[in-house]
């Protein structure tokens, strides 16, 4: 365990002991003395009964901040007991994208009531964000950007900034717009602070930065931030009008969610899956994926059944059969993982797809020949039958090559038809490698021993 995890678990144990002893005052004091992110982490790390008690002990003025740090499942859990007035109160002062994320978890009726309870300015800002899906740049943005005009001098801009009690967090640039609020460029704060105050914004601003279109998918936004080392970036509509800005803290959330999605999808689970979800909620979610896998297992079993007579003649085939399928499954998963990662990072396109497929084909063939030789010798010595060794070696080469090609082509095809390769790729790949492995091994054995 890393140090933060140890600290978190220790704090959770202290709170648990305090709750067991009934000293709720101490628990409240301990809980509300922690940073918001730590409170949210404790709630995520607690069993259902414990987390409900902890939530009730969170100060009302901190509920909105804590809620914004929680997963969708936990947000829904706590929001369903609130009316519109309560939601409006706890979301006051939160960033627009965080409020939008919270409102999207609510029924439409409650969302409308919350919006109607806001003043016109706050409602207009929030509706700008709600107009966009939460997995787009528009859904990620805040509307707290500081804008200036190009004709002003830096001295005027400095006086304008001093009139603010504070500036928005993560402000590294001032956004330059024209009279129609169309994006023109950026004035870095570091430039503003060290330049001659008599210079104009137009002279000192950077114009080589392109704003992010509001409908850009969030994973592309994350790649732009990573590639350019941005702290913040402006967001514009189709006409180039400034809508807001995205900050690095929101991009970090996107990167983490994408990583969770890829990891959890391999098991058919949602990235927001609650570690401590109740049994009756967890079981149905997993049952669906188990049912899909059962169907694919029956397909593989039906292939084996076609060669029942051969297996009865040569019992060793039943012993060696899983080796061929297993090796193909591992080889295919390696290729699939590399391609899915490359697609997620935007590294795979039409110009390099053929090269990747050919590379994986060559790797599959080389590994197939290498391990086919090892297995052939082992099987021949084990069962004192060199014919059996040759058969399993040939089957393994066939299956490893098939696995490599399938693992490379499958995610490209799934992405082209807008199916998540991380979610569907593993099941399809396993089915293909099992079927090809069984058919090639048992088919060759049938031809040889017939």
BELDA-V878244 format. One record per residue. PHI is phi as a letter, one per 20 degrees, with the letter a starting at -180 (NA if undefined). NEAR is the number of other C-alpha atoms within 12 Angstrom. Layout:
PHI&NEAR, PHI&NEAR
//
This chain:
NA&9, f&8, g&9, f&14, f&15, f&12, f&17, f&27, f&22, f&17, f&26, f&31, f&19, f&20, f&34, f&29, f&17, f&23, f&24, f&15, e&13, n&14, e&17, f&21, f&17, f&21, f&32, g&25, f&17, f&26, f&38, e&29, e&18, e&24, g&18, g&24, f&25, f&27, f&37, f&32, f&31, f&40, f&41, f&35, e&29, d&29, f&21, g&23, f&17, f&25, f&29, f&19, f&25, f&37, f&35, f&21, e&28, f&33, g&24, g&20, f&21, d&29, g&36, f&35, f&31, f&37, g&40, f&39, e&32, e&35, f&33, g&26, f&30, f&34, g&34, f&24, g&25, e&32, f&33, f&19, e&18, d&22, e&22, f&27, f&21, f&23, f&39, f&32, f&23, f&31, e&35, f&30, n&21, f&30, f&35, g&36, f&40, f&37, f&43, f&39, f&37, f&44, f&39, f&29, e&29, e&28, f&18, g&14, f&15, f&25, g&31, f&23, f&20, f&33, f&30, f&20, e&22, e&24, f&14, g&12, f&14, f&26, f&25, f&18, f&27, f&41, f&30, g&31, f&40, f&35, f&24, d&27, f&23, f&31, d&31, c&29, g&42, f&43, f&41, e&49, f&49, d&42, d&38, e&32, f&35, e&34, d&36, c&34, d&30, f&31, f&22, f&26, e&25, f&33, f&21, f&22, f&30, f&27, f&14, f&20, f&22, f&12, f&11, e&12, f&8, b&13, d&19, g&23, f&19, m&23, e&30, d&27, c&33, e&40, e&43, e&37, c&33, e&21, f&15, e&15, m&25, e&26, f&40, d&33, a&34, c&37, d&40, f&29, f&25, f&16, f&23, g&31, f&19, d&15, e&21, f&17, g&20, e&19, f&23, e&25, f&37, g&25, f&24, d&29, f&33, e&24, d&20, e&11, d&23, e&20, f&39, e&37, f&32, f&38, e&27, f&28, g&26, f&35, f&31, f&27, g&42, f&39, f&26, f&28, f&28, f&21, f&13, d&15, l&15, f&27, e&25, b&40, b&47, f&47, c&42, c&35, e&27, f&17, e&16, n&23, f&26, f&39, d&44, r&41, b&48, d&49, d&36, f&30, f&27, f&37, f&35, g&24, f&26, f&31, f&26, f&20, f&25, f&30, f&24, f&23, f&28, f&31, f&24, f&24, f&28, g&28, d&26, m&30, d&27, e&27, f&25, e&28, g&28, e&28, g&23, d&22, f&24, f&18, g&15, f&11, e&15, f&20, g&16, f&15, f&21, f&21, f&18, f&16, f&25, f&18, f&17, f&23, f&23, f&17, f&18, f&24, f&22, f&17, f&24, f&28, f&22, f&18, f&26, f&31, f&20, f&19, d&30, g&22, f&19, f&25, f&26, f&19, f&17, c&24, f&18, g&27, f&37, f&25, f&20, e&33, g&40, f&28, f&31, f&43, f&39, f&27, f&38, f&45, f&39, f&29, f&40, f&44, f&39, g&28, f&39, g&42, f&32, f&29, f&38, f&39, f&26, f&23, f&33, f&29, e&24, m&22, e&18, d&24, b&19, f&15, f&10, c&18, f&23, f&17, f&17, f&29, f&31, f&21, f&23, f&33, f&30, f&23, f&27, f&37, f&27, f&21, f&29, f&35, f&25, f&19, f&30, f&34, f&24, f&21, f&32, f&32, f&23, f&22, f&29, f&23, f&16, f&16, d&20, l&14, b&19, f&19, f&24, f&35, f&31, f&27, f&38, f&48, f&38, f&33, f&44, f&48, f&40, g&39, f&47, f&48, f&40, f&43, f&48, f&44, f&38, f&40, f&48, e&44, f&36, g&39, f&41, f&35, f&24, f&26, f&25, f&15, d&11, m&13, d&16, f&26, f&38, f&41, e&32, e&31, f&37, f&40, f&33, f&34, f&44, g&40, f&38, f&36, f&45, f&42, f&38, f&37, f&43, f&44, f&39, f&34, f&42, f&44, f&31, f&29, f&35, f&25, f&15, f&17, e&19, f&14
//
